[in-house]
Amino acid sequence: MLTLRPELQTPLVSQIVEGLRGMIAGQALKPGVKLPSIRGFAAMHGVSVFTVVEAYDRLVAQGWLVSRANAGFFVKRRGDEGGAGAPHTLPPQPKFDARWYLKQIFENRNLPMKPGCGWLPHDFLFGDALRRSMRQLSADGSSLEGYGLPHGHMALRMVIAEALAENQIPVEVDQVLLTQGSSQALDLVARQILKPGDTVLVDNPGYPNLMFMLRFLGAKLVGVPRTPTGYDLAALEALLAVHKPKAFFTQPRLQSPTCSIASAAHLHRLLQLAEAHGFMLVENDIYADMDPTSRSTLASLDQLQRVVYIGSFSKTISPNLRVGYLLARGDLIEDLAQLKMISGLTSSDIAERLTFGVVTDGRWRKHLKSLREKLAAAHRKTEKNLSSLGFELFHEPGAGMYLWARHPDLPDGAVLSKEATPEGIMLGPGQLFLLDPHPTGWLRFNVAFSEDERIWRFLSQRIELGRQAAQ
């Protein structure tokens, strides 16, 4: 079908994309024609199935191909390609609505199996300490009166400052602003530093809520591709040559959905680029407590000159306990505190006191150690299950909550997710995390919710169906 040349510097994926695109444009491949199956193409050209998956995914994203569940890939018809002799038009493919699907995830939180969710099961959390803190707070009736402080509960801010100092981020207590989870922290920073029309860099794939929020504020989003070691720096530098971003909202450590970890070299280079091009860095580090390794952060390297740092307790204590925080230089933190008061008065003093009780519990550090060990064990088991079924793993961090994986016989995660719901399974389709959603086989697996054997039986059955359809 194509002549591929492995000896060239052009990657094989790019050769396939350019070759098929040329054949479609030149009418060598007519609209409506079915392409060889992924495995068939790979065998025909002596390349890996994952090379073909990536090439087909790109062609779908670019509008040259369409993917049909359990049927394969077809050349897409264009609006100006009608005519009496034209092949039969394929039925239109439903557009993946990421906002609708994100809503469905929360509405379907009671499904018995939730490998696609973004929180931890109750036995991974510190419920005993939270209950002790609640009893103590209830006994102190005065704590239920009035509002909290604009910056948040002072004792908790002091604990945060002390903990961060241990991680080479020395801050004054007045530089710590408590928020209603990390989501409010991200929103406050975005509304403070951005105006409609500003260009903003984001991780791609990345955090869908952040993308929705930034777009709502009128920002122009540009995606920076993730790699297992952090960022595609060549792509980032190429983007900076074209765009003039105001900020880069990023998650260097245990990033969702890929769980990739930016190396120290990548962090240093990112700070150099931010200085050279004049943009701010908003570091979302909400999974820090799940990392067994002490690492440099953008905030520790920059000392909050160009970096705003965001953390949260919701992942490790309870998703219902919406307590987050942000750190920034002195002048910016005051503006953010004022914006917080204007938009919602103070954050919940009760929630912050509960959190203080938990993190000052004598067993807090032991809980974090146990949590990391449980997640590491869950990673090993999930990696084994995925690999045994033939999944490609983007990265194997052995820590954090997620694995990002795809299978050549499961080309559309959104279709697979719809099929899984009646089986009582919530999956995390890759489209949800893409800056410009398009059909992709990537899936996010929450390792803490991936132990049920029914999940793997379901995936095995769908893989077999996909192979049969491709033959």
C-alpha positions in Angstrom: 0.0 0.0 0.0 2.8 2.4 1.0 6.6 2.3 0.8 8.0 3.0 4.2 11.6 3.9 4.8 12.8 3.2 8.3 16.3 4.6 7.5 14.9 8.1 7.2 14.8 10.6 10.1 11.1 11.1 9.5 9.2 8.9 12.1 7.3 5.9 10.7 4.1 7.3 12.1 4.6 10.6 10.1 5.4 8.6 7.0 2.2 6.6 7.3 0.1 9.8 7.9 1.6 11.7 5.0 1.4 8.7 2.7 -2.2 7.9 3.4 -3.1 11.6 3.3 -1.6 11.9 -0.1 -3.4 8.8 -1.4 -6.7 10.2 -0.1 -6.1 13.7 -1.6 -5.1 12.1 -4.9 -8.2 9.9 -5.0 -6.1 6.7 -4.9 -8.2 6.0 -1.8 -11.8 6.9 -2.5 -14.2 8.3 0.1 -15.9 5.5 2.0 -13.2 2.9 1.4 -12.2 0.7 4.3 -8.5 0.8 5.2 -6.7 -2.4 6.2 -7.1 -3.4 9.9 -4.5 -2.1 12.3 -2.9 -5.6 12.6 -3.2 -6.1 8.8 -1.5 -2.9 8.0 1.2 -3.6 10.6 1.9 -7.0 9.1 1.8 -5.7 5.6 4.5 -3.0 6.3 6.5 -4.6 9.0 5.8 -2.1 11.7 4.3 -2.3 15.2 0.6 -2.2 15.7 1.0 0.8 18.0 2.7 2.7 15.2 -0.4 2.1 13.0 -2.7 3.0 15.9 -1.0 6.4 16.3 -1.1 7.1 12.6 -4.8 6.2 12.3 -5.6 8.2 15.3 -3.9 11.3 13.8 -5.7 10.8 10.5 -9.0 10.6 12.4 -8.1 13.8 14.3 -7.2 15.6 11.1 -10.5 14.6 9.5 -9.2 12.2 6.8 -10.5 9.0 8.4 -13.5 8.0 10.5 -13.5 5.2 13.0 -16.5 2.9 13.3 -16.9 0.6 16.4 -16.2 -3.0 15.6 -15.9 -2.2 11.9 -12.6 -0.4 11.3 -11.3 2.8 9.7 -12.8 4.3 6.6 -11.8 7.3 4.3 -14.0 10.2 5.4 -16.4 11.8 2.9 -16.0 15.5 2.3 -19.0 17.8 1.8 -18.0 18.5 -1.8 -17.6 14.9 -2.8 -21.2 14.0 -3.7 -22.3 12.8 -7.0 -24.3 10.0 -8.5 -21.4 7.7 -8.8 -20.0 8.3 -5.3 -19.8 5.5 -2.8 -22.5 5.3 -0.2 -22.1 7.9 2.5 -21.1 6.6 5.9 -23.4 7.5 8.7 -22.3 10.5 10.6 -20.2 9.8 13.7 -21.6 11.2 17.0 -19.4 14.0 18.4 -17.9 13.2 21.7 -19.2 15.7 24.3 -16.5 15.9 27.0 -18.5 18.1 29.3 -21.5 15.8 29.1 -19.3 12.8 29.7 -17.6 14.4 32.7 -21.1 15.0 34.2 -22.0 11.4 33.6 -18.9 10.2 35.5 -20.2 11.9 38.7 -23.8 10.8 38.1 -22.6 7.2 37.6 -20.3 7.3 40.7 -22.4 4.5 42.2 -21.5 1.9 39.5 -19.9 -1.1 41.2 -16.7 -0.9 39.1 -15.0 2.5 38.6 -11.6 2.2 36.9 -12.3 5.5 35.1 -13.0 7.7 38.2 -10.8 10.3 39.7 -10.9 9.6 43.4 -9.7 6.9 45.8 -11.8 4.1 47.5 -12.7 4.6 51.1 -10.1 2.0 52.3 -7.3 4.1 50.8 -8.4 7.2 52.7 -7.8 8.3 56.4 -11.4 7.9 57.6 -10.5 7.2 61.2 -8.7 10.5 61.6 -11.4 12.4 59.9 -14.0 11.0 62.2 -11.9 11.8 65.2 -11.5 15.4 63.9 -15.2 15.7 63.4 -15.9 14.6 67.0 -13.4 17.1 68.3 -14.9 19.9 66.2 -18.4 19.0 67.3 -17.4 19.2 70.9 -16.0 22.7 70.4 -19.3 24.6 69.6 -17.5 28.0 69.1 -15.9 26.7 66.0 -19.3 26.7 64.3 -19.8 30.4 64.6 -19.2 33.2 62.1 -17.0 33.2 59.0 -13.4 32.1 58.5 -10.5 34.3 57.7 -9.9 35.7 54.2 -6.7 33.6 53.8 -8.2 30.6 55.6 -7.7 28.9 58.9 -4.4 30.1 60.4 -3.3 26.9 62.1 -3.7 24.9 58.9 -1.8 27.5 56.9 1.0 27.2 59.4 1.1 23.4 59.0 1.2 23.8 55.2 4.0 26.3 55.3 6.1 24.0 57.6 5.5 21.0 55.4 6.4 22.9 52.2 9.6 24.2 53.8 10.7 20.5 54.2 10.3 20.3 50.4 12.5 23.3 49.7 9.6 25.8 49.2 10.1 28.3 52.1 7.0 30.5 52.4 5.6 32.9 54.9 2.2 32.0 56.3 0.7 35.0 54.6 1.8 33.5 51.2 -0.6 30.5 51.8 -4.2 31.0 50.6 -6.7 28.3 51.4 -9.3 27.5 48.8 -12.3 25.3 48.2 -10.3 22.5 46.6 -7.7 22.9 43.9 -10.4 23.7 41.4 -11.1 27.1 43.1 -7.4 27.7 43.3 -7.0 27.2 39.5 -10.0 29.4 38.8 -8.8 32.3 41.1 -5.4 32.3 39.4 -6.9 32.2 35.9 -9.3 35.0 36.6 -6.6 37.1 38.2 -3.8 36.8 35.5 -5.8 36.3 32.3 -8.1 38.3 30.1 -10.3 37.2 27.2 -8.1 36.5 24.1 -5.0 35.6 26.1 -3.1 32.5 24.9 -2.6 29.8 27.6 -0.5 26.7 27.4 -2.0 23.5 28.9 -0.9 19.8 29.1 -2.2 17.7 26.3 -3.7 15.3 27.3 -4.6 17.1 30.5 -7.2 18.1 33.0 -10.7 18.6 31.3 -12.2 20.8 34.0 -9.3 23.2 33.7 -9.7 23.3 29.9 -13.4 24.1 30.3 -12.8 26.8 32.8 -10.1 28.5 30.7 -12.2 28.4 27.6 -15.2 29.9 29.6 -12.9 32.8 30.5 -12.2 33.4 26.9 -8.6 32.1 26.8 -7.1 30.6 23.6 -5.7 27.2 24.6 -2.6 25.6 23.1 -1.7 22.1 24.0 1.9 21.0 25.0 2.3 17.3 24.4 3.3 15.1 27.4 6.0 12.5 27.4 6.8 9.9 30.0 9.6 12.2 31.3 7.5 15.4 31.2 7.2 17.5 28.1 7.9 17.4 24.4 10.4 20.3 24.7 11.0 20.5 20.9 7.2 20.9 20.4 7.0 23.4 23.2 9.8 25.6 21.8 8.1 25.4 18.3 4.9 26.6 19.9 6.6 29.5 21.7 8.1 30.6 18.4 4.5 31.1 17.1 2.5 32.0 20.2 3.0 34.4 23.1 1.3 32.7 26.0 0.4 34.5 29.2 0.7 31.4 31.3 1.3 27.6 31.3 -1.1 25.6 33.6 0.7 22.3 34.1 0.9 19.3 36.3 4.6 18.2 36.4 4.2 15.3 38.9 2.0 12.2 38.5 0.0 14.1 35.9 -3.5 13.2 35.1 -4.2 11.2 32.9 -0.7 10.0 31.9 0.8 9.8 35.5 4.0 11.0 33.8 6.7 12.8 35.9 8.7 15.7 34.6 12.4 15.3 35.1 14.5 17.9 36.9 16.1 18.8 33.6 12.7 19.5 32.1 11.7 21.7 35.0 14.9 23.7 34.7 14.3 24.1 30.9 10.7 25.1 31.4 11.7 27.8 33.8 14.3 29.1 31.4 11.7 29.3 28.6 9.2 31.0 30.9 11.8 33.7 31.7 12.8 34.1 28.1 9.2 34.4 26.8 7.7 36.2 29.7 4.9 33.8 30.8 3.8 32.5 34.2 3.8 28.9 35.4 0.9 27.6 37.4 2.0 24.3 39.0 -0.8 21.9 40.0 0.8 19.5 42.4 -2.2 17.8 43.9 -0.7 14.3 43.8 2.5 15.2 45.7 1.5 13.2 48.8 1.2 10.1 46.7 4.8 10.3 45.5 7.3 8.2 47.6 10.2 10.1 46.0 11.3 13.6 47.1 11.5 15.7 43.9 12.2 19.2 42.9 9.2 21.3 41.9 8.9 24.4 39.8 8.1 26.3 42.9 11.2 25.1 44.8 13.4 25.9 41.8 11.8 29.3 41.2 10.9 30.3 44.8 7.6 31.6 43.6 8.9 34.4 41.5 7.2 33.3 38.3 5.4 30.2 39.7 2.1 29.9 41.5 1.9 26.5 43.3 -1.4 24.7 44.0 -2.0 21.7 46.3 -5.0 19.9 47.8 -6.1 17.5 50.6 -9.1 16.2 48.8 -7.3 13.3 47.1 -5.7 11.9 50.3 -8.3 12.6 53.0 -11.7 12.7 51.3 -13.0 13.9 47.9 -15.9 15.5 49.8 -13.6 17.6 51.9 -13.0 20.5 49.5 -9.8 22.0 50.9 -7.0 23.2 48.7 -4.4 25.9 48.8 -2.2 28.0 46.6 1.1 29.8 47.1 2.3 32.9 45.3 4.5 35.9 45.8 3.3 38.5 48.3 1.8 41.0 45.9 -0.1 38.4 43.9 -1.4 36.5 47.0 -3.2 39.6 48.3 -4.9 40.2 44.9 -6.0 36.5 44.9 -7.3 36.8 48.5 -9.3 39.8 47.5 -10.7 38.0 44.5 -11.6 35.0 46.6 -13.6 37.3 49.0 -15.4 39.0 46.1 -16.4 35.8 44.4 -17.4 33.7 47.4 -16.4 35.3 50.7 -14.3 33.0 52.9 -13.7 29.3 52.3 -15.2 26.8 54.8 -13.6 27.3 58.2 -15.2 24.1 59.3 -13.7 22.0 56.5 -10.3 23.7 57.2 -10.5 22.8 60.9 -11.4 19.3 60.1 -8.4 19.1 57.7 -6.1 20.5 60.4 -7.3 17.8 62.8 -6.4 15.1 60.3 -3.0 16.4 59.2 -1.9 16.9 62.8 -3.1 13.5 63.8 -0.2 11.4 65.1 -0.8 8.8 62.4 -0.9 11.2 59.4 2.6 10.3 58.1 2.0 6.6 58.6 -1.2 6.9 56.6 0.6 8.6 53.7 3.2 5.8 53.7 0.5 3.2 53.7 -1.4 4.9 50.9 1.8 5.0 48.7 2.4 1.3 49.4 -1.2 0.4 48.5 -1.0 2.4 45.3 2.3 0.8 44.3 0.8 -2.6 44.8 -2.3 -1.6 42.7 0.0 -0.3 40.0 1.9 -3.6 39.8 -1.4 -5.6 39.5 -3.0 -3.3 37.0 0.2 -3.1 34.8 0.3 -6.9 34.8 -3.4 -7.2 33.8 -3.0 -4.6 31.0 0.1 -6.1 29.6 -1.3 -9.6 29.6 -4.2 -8.3 27.3 -1.7 -6.6 25.0 -2.2 -3.0 26.1 0.5 -0.4 25.4 1.4 1.5 28.6 2.4 5.2 28.2 4.4 5.2 31.4 4.9 2.9 34.4 5.5 5.2 37.3 4.6 2.7 40.1 3.1 5.6 42.0 0.1 7.9 41.9 -3.4 7.0 40.8 -3.4 6.3 37.1 -2.1 4.4 34.1 -2.6 5.6 30.6 -3.0 2.8 28.1 -4.4 1.7 24.8 -5.0 -1.4 22.8 -4.8 -1.7 19.0 -8.1 -3.6 18.9 -10.0 -1.0 20.9 -9.7 2.1 18.7 -12.4 4.3 20.3 -12.5 4.7 24.1 -15.8 6.6 24.0 -17.6 3.7 22.3 -16.0 1.2 24.7 -17.1 3.3 27.6 -20.7 3.4 26.5 -20.6 -0.4 26.1 -19.1 -0.7 29.6 -21.8 1.3 31.5 -24.6 -1.4 31.2 -22.0 -3.9 32.6 -21.6 -1.7 35.7 -18.2 -0.4 34.6 -17.2 3.2 34.5 -14.2 3.8 32.1 -12.2 6.9 31.4 -12.0 7.4 27.6 -9.0 9.3 26.3 -11.2 11.8 24.4 -12.2 13.3 27.7 -8.6 14.5 28.4 -7.7 15.8 24.9 -7.6 19.5 24.1 -9.5 18.8 20.9 -11.5 15.6 21.6 -11.4 13.0 18.8 -11.7 9.2 18.7 -8.7 7.6 20.4 -8.0 4.3 22.0 -6.3 5.8 25.0 -7.9 5.0 28.4 -7.2 6.3 31.9 -7.2 3.5 34.5 -7.4 4.4 38.2 -5.3 1.6 39.6 -7.1 1.7 43.0 -10.4 0.8 41.3 -9.0 -1.7 38.8 -8.8 -5.0 40.8 -12.2 -6.5 40.0 -11.8 -9.4 37.6 -15.1 -8.5 35.8 -13.3 -5.4 34.3 -10.6 -7.6 32.7 -13.2 -10.1 31.4 -15.1 -7.3 29.8 -12.0 -5.9 28.1 -10.9 -9.3 27.0 -14.2 -9.9 25.4 -14.2 -6.6 23.6 -10.7 -7.1 22.3 -11.7 -10.5 20.8 -14.7 -8.8 19.2 -12.5 -6.1 17.8 -10.1 -8.7 16.3 -12.9 -10.6 14.7 -14.3 -7.4 13.2 -10.9 -6.5 11.8 -10.4 -9.9 10.0 
